[in-house]
Amino acid sequence: MNEHHETLLAFMQTQGFVWGPAPELYGGAAGFYTYGPNGTLLKRRVEEKIRTLFSTHEFFEVETPTILPAIVWEASGHLGGFTDPLVRDADGGVWRADKLLEEHYAKHDIKTPVPVHNDELLKAIKATNMQAPNGKKLLDEITNHSLMMRTTIGTEIEGYNRPETATATYLPFLRYREHFRKKLPFGVFQIGKAYRNEISPRQHLVRMREFTQAEAQLFLDPQEKEMHEQYARIKDTVLPLLSWEQQVREGEPENMSIQEAMHKKLFGSNAYAYGIHLAYTLFTSFGIPEKNIRLRQHGPEEKAFYASDAWDVELYLPSFGWTEACGIHDRTDYDLRQHAKHSKQELDIFIEERREKVIPHILEIAFGVDRPVFALMDIFYEQKSEQEGMSTFNIPYELAPVHVAVLPLQKKLSTTARNVYAMIQQQGFVAIYDETASIGKRYLRQALIGTPYCVTIDFETEENNTVTVRDRDSQAQERIPIAELETFLRSTYKR
């Protein structure tokens, strides 16, 4: 754990962003965290961005159960194959083998890809003479650990908490078919809880046992994947692409247009290229700097067996280095075929123009919401020395948990200040009222949680109905009429 990460965790705890591991009263369990008031607001901002982007691209939100019977997970392949490689240490401690090696490679700036198969993974671990994080010797055996969390439905039906939202999203396909009038393409998305029985989660919000996942699913006619209507609009967009070939050569990402990437056969279809573009646009919309984002192609051994195309959005985090944040997969027709087989129902659509039935292909954008939330705190939290002043949270204004703080210069102005505070709340903004301590200390309090604007009520306010608005980053102060406050704030928050 580096110094930045230690101070970041202290910031999250003391400023009401993230608490835990939870439940703290009983010692806590790894992989479970509580979002405090500011953290919940920040997470909501991220989810609002997700909903806005997917909705404007004609994906429609659904909400499905988080617990499903075992037959669903048997059909999807999760019961037999959703595992992580487990290695034990000499004292019986358990660790995720691939993550230990990944962390070792990152620490020593080794750019070799982490092996996928257990035998190759064990060989690589032996070659490094690695020890467990607790300093104990690692044993010479790697086993597969199931990530599925088992439960019981009623008195005897075997069920499992969903390990991702995608499978549950596919199951209402027959309803989608009718709702979208038997026409392709159509898109749906979901934001909700998922559960994974992680071996040894050690990266805070980045790796949890209960987390919020978001994913978008685009159902396509397989014959029209090369004719996606949005391709012409996005083909000249330049993206930072780290191909599998560059990874083998230990190269760096190359900035190239989507059209050039298609010519180099880095993407299998222009519909998939659209999915890549949409995922990249989503993460830039969170305000994450472009220099902290890259797209990495899965290698032949890493790519899931059902995926014809697979790339990840990776974020550079000061705490952990380059970290996977989102997967974009062309799942072809694997999922619908599997569920058709196990449910004994036809999951297809009749294409009138060709007079034939087709099983749609699915393009997926899937990610944990908690990771971009963590990234925003990790990237924009800035610790300053005592000489420089208090630390700040320089999050982009639109993502700030609290929109505005109302600060009376003196307590005798509280009636007027309370009226302004109530007005701002009624206009739909998240506001804080603070009348304790000096005005300078109150400005610093708001800077520490990222509040973009402080509205100061002074004696002039009662004379001419104007207030002073202080900008967080520039520290500039502007006098504006109370009647114009809403317009001023909406110009920033686009509400």
N, C-alpha and C positions, 0 to 999 in steps of 0.2 A: 504494500500500500504506500503510494507516494504522498508527499506532504500536502499537495493540492487536494488529493482525495480525502485525506483526514480532515482538513479544514472545511471541505465541501460538506461532509457528513455532519460536522458540528453545525454548520450553517442551516442545513435542512432541519435538524432537530430543534435548534433554538428559535428559528424563525417560523415554525409551524408549517413546514412543507412536507416532510416525511418523518414518521416516528417508527421505531422498531429496532430489531425484529419484534413482531407481535406474537402473542400478547405479552407486553412488557411486565405486567403484574406477576406473571408466572414464569419469568425467565426468558421468554421468547422462543420461537421456533424459526430456524433459518428458512428464508424464502417467503416469509409473510411480512407485509408492511402495512402501516396505517398512513393514509394521506391526511395531514392536518388541514386546517382551514385554508391556508395559502396554497398548499399543494393540490387540494381538491379543486380550487379555482383554476390553477394552472393546467391541470389535467382536463378540466372542462374546456378551456380555451383550445387545447390541442384537438379534442374531440369535435369541437365546433368547426375547426379548419378541415378536419377529415370529412365531416358531413357536407360542408359547403362544396369542397372540391368534387367529391364523388357525385353529389346531386347535380352540379352544373354540367357534369359529363354524362348525365342520364343513367346513373346507377340509382336504384331505389332501395331504401333501407328495409330490412326485415329483422325480426327477433325470434330466435328459436330456443328450444330447451337446452339447458346446460348438462342434463343427465339423460342418457339414452341407453336402451337395453344392449346387451352384449352382442346380439346379432348384427347391429349396425357397425360395431368396431371390428367384428370378424370380417364383414363384407369389405370394409375400407382398408383392411390390412394392418390396422393398428394393434390388434391383440397379438398378432404373431411377430410384428416387425418394428414396433415403435419403441426402440431401446436406445440406451446410451452405454458406452464401454466403461465398466467399473473396474477399478484396481484398488486393492487393499494395501495398507501399510503393515509393518511388523507388529503394531499394537492393535490391529483390527479396525483402524480408521478406514473409511471408504472415500474414494475420490473419483471424479470423472477424468478418465485417462487422457482423452483428446484435449480437454481444456488445460490440464496440467502441462502438456507438451506445447500447446498454443501459447500459454503464458511464458514458458521457458524460451520459446523462439522469439517472442516479442521482447523479452528482457535482454536477450543477447543479440538482437537485431538479425536473427536468422530468417531468411525469406523463403525457405523451403516449405512447400505446402505440407500441412499435417496429414499423415496417412489416414485412410478411412477404415481399412480392415484391421481387425484386432491383432492378428499376427504381425503385421507391418508396424502397427502402433506400438506393440510391446518391444519390437526390435529397435525402434527409434528411441524409446524411453531408455532402454538399456545402453544404447550408444551414448546418451548424454550423461549417464551416471546420475540421473535425477533422484532427488529425495522428495518425500511428501512435504507440503507446506509446513507441517509441524516438525520437520527435521528427521522423521522416521524413514527407514528403508522401505522402498516399494517392493511388493512381492512380484514374483515372475509369472503372473497369471492375470488375464483380463477376461471378464465375463460380461454377458449382456444383462443389463438391468432394465426392466420394464418401467416406462414412465406413466403408465395408466393408473389412475386412482379408482379403485374398485369400490362399489357401494351396493346396496340392496334396494330394489324398488318394491314397495309393499313388504310382504313377508318372505318371498322366495325368488323373485325375479332378479337375476344377475344384471347389474348395470354398472356404468362407468361415467365418471365426470369427464366431460369432453376435454381432450388435450389441445384442441384447436377449434376454431369456429367453422372452418370450411365444410367439414363433413355434414354438420347439422344444417348448413346452408343449402347443400345439394338435395337433401331429402324431400323438400316440397316441390320437386321438379314438375310433377303433374299439375300442381296448382299454378306454377309459373306459366306453364304452357298455355293454360286457359286465360290467365290474367293478361298475358302479353299477346293474346289473340293468335297464338300459334305462328308468331313471326320471329325470325332471328335477324340481327343479334338483339339480345337484351342483357341488361346488367343489374345485379343486386349487390348490396353490401351489408355488412353486419359489424356491430361493435358490441362486445360482451366478454364476460368472464370465461377463462379457460384454466385448466389445472394440469400440472405435470409433476410427477413425483420425482423431482430432480435428486440426483445423488448427493451433491454437496454444493448447493448454491452459495457463491461467495462474492458476487459482484453487485450487491445491493439490488436496485430496481432492474438491472440488466438481466438478471437471471433469478426468476421467482418461481415458487410452486403454485401460487395463485396470481394470475395477472389478467390484464385486459388486453384482448386482441381485436384488431380490426382487419377486415379483408374485403376485397371487392372481387366479384366473380363475373366474368364476361362470357356469356354463352354464344357460340358462333357456329355458323354453317362452315364445316371444314373446307368446303370448296371456295369460300369467300375470304379466307384468312389473308390472301395476297391482295385483296381489294378493299382494305378497310378505308372507310370514307374520310377518316381524320388524317391519314398518312400524308397527304399532300401539304397539309398545314404544318406538320411537325418535322418533315424530313430534313430541313436545314438546321434544326436545333443541334448545337454542339454539346456533347456530353463527355465526362471524364470516364473512359472505359478501360478497365484492366482485364484484358482477355486472358484466357487460359494459357495461350502461347506466351504472353508477356510474363505471367506468373512463373512459368517453367524457366524462363530466361532471367528471372528475378528483376524484371523491368518495372517501370513506373506506369501509371495510367496515361493513356494517350487521349488528348482532346480531339474528338472527331465528330463530324455530323452524323446524324442517324442514317442518311442516305449512303454515306461512305461505309458505315458499319454494315449496312445491308449488302453493299457490293463486295465486302470482305467476308460475307456469310457469317457474321457474328450473331445476327438474329435470324431466326428461321422463317419469319413472315413479317409483313408490314403491320399486321394486327398485333403481333408480339412487340414490335418496335413501339407501337402506340402505348402498350402497357408499360414498357420501360420508361417512356417519356412521362406518363402519368405519375408513376411512382417517384421519379426524380422531381417533378413539379410539386408533388405533395410535400416532400421534405424541404424543398426550398421555401415553400409557403409557410412552414413553421418558423422561418427566420434563421435557420441554420446556415452559416456562411458556406458558400460554394466550395471554398478551400477545404472544408471539413467533410465533403461528400465525394464519394466515388462509387462507381458501379463495377462489381467484380463478377466475372463469369465462373460458373461451376465447371470443374474439370470432369472428365469422363467417369472417374471413380466416385466423385462426390455427388454427381447429379442423381436425383431420385429416379428409380427405374421407370416411373410413369411419366416423367417429364421429358419432352423433346427439346425444351429450352429452359435454362435456369440461370438467372443472375441475381445477385444481392445488391441492395443499397447498403453501403458501409459508411459509418460515421467515424471521424477521428475525434476521440474523446480524450481530454487531458488526463483522465483517471486511468484509462485502459488501452489507449492507442486505437488502431482501426478495429471497429466492432460492427458485426452484422446487425442491421436494423430492420431490414425488409427483404422478403423474397418475392421474386416475380417468376412465375412458372407457367409454361404451357403444359397443362395436364392432359392434353388431348381428350380422348373420350373414356379414359380409364375409370373415373369415378362413376359415371353414369352406367357404364357396362357392368361394373362390379355390383352396383345396387340393383340393376335390372336382373342380374343373375340370382342374387340372394333373395330379392323380393318377389321374383317371378312375375314382374310387370314390365311392359315395354316402355322404356324411357327414351322416346324419340319424338321427332317432329316431322310432319309431312310437308315437303317443299312443293307447293303448288306448281311453280314454274317448271320444275323438272319431273313432277309426278313421281317423287320417290321419298322414302323415309330416310332420315339421317339421325344419327346420334350426335348431338352437338359436342364440339370441343369446348374446353373451358380454359380461359386465361385467368390467372389468379395473381392478385397483389395482396400479400399477407404480412402483417407485422404486429408486434406488441406495442400498444400505445405507451406503456411505461418507459420504453426505451427512448423515444423522442422527448418525453417529459424529463427523463434523467439527463439527456443530452443538452437540453436547454439550460438546466441548472449547472451542469458541468462546464459548459462552454462560456456562459455569460456571468457566472459568479466570479467576482474579482476581489481577491484579498489584498488589502493595502496595509502598509506598515503604519505604525502609530504616528510616524512623522507625516505621512500622506493623508491620514484621516481614516474614517471608518470604511469598511469594505462595502462594495456595491454589487447589485444584481442588475446588470445592464441588458436585460432581456428586451427584445423588440417590443415596442409600445403596444402593438395589437395583442400580444400574447401575455402581457402583464396580468398577474392575478387580480390586483386592485387597480381600477381605472384612475381614481382620483382621491386625494385626501383633503378634507376640509379642516382648516386650522385657524381658530380665532386667535388673534394676537394677544388678547387678554380674556380672562374668564368672564368679565363683565359684558363681553360681546357675544356671549354664548347663545342668547335668544336669536339674534340675527343669524349667527353661524348655523344654528340648528335648522333654521328655516331654509337656508341655502342647501344644507346637507339633505334635508327631506326632499327638496325639489330635484336634486341630482339623482337621488335614488328612484323617485317616481318616473324619471326619464329613462330608467332602465340601466343605469351605470352602477357598477360595484364601487362603493365609496367607504371610506374610513373617516371617523370623526375623532380628532385628538386635540385635547386642550391642556395636556400636562407637559411640563418641562419647557425649556427655552425654545423659541421658534427654530433656532439652528439645530438643536438636538432632534426636534420633530422632523425637520427636513431629512436628516441623516437616517432616521428610522424608516422613512418611506423609501429612501434610496436603497436601503438594505433589502427590502422586499420587492423592489423593482417598480414602485408606483411612478408612472410617468409625470403626473401633474399634482402640484399642491396648490390649493386655492386658499389664500389667506384673507381672513376677514379682519379689517382694521376700522378705525374710527371714521375714515373717509367713506367706508361702505355705507354707513348709516346716513351720511350726508347726500351722496349722489348715486347710490345703488351700483357701485362698481367694486370689483375685487381684484386682487393681484394673483395672477396665475404664474407659478414657477415651473419651468421646464427641468426635468430630472437631469438630462445629459448636458445641456448647454448652461444650466443654472440661470438662464435669462429670465427676467420677470417682466410681465406684460399686464397692463391695467386694462380690463375689459368690463363692459356692463354685465350685470347678472343675467339680463335678458338674452345675452349672446353666448352664455356658457354652453348651452346645449349644442348650438351650431359648431362652436369651437371643438367640443369633445367629439362630436360625430364625425368631424373631418379627419380625426385620427383613428377612431375605432370603427368607422364605416358601419355603424349599427342601423 
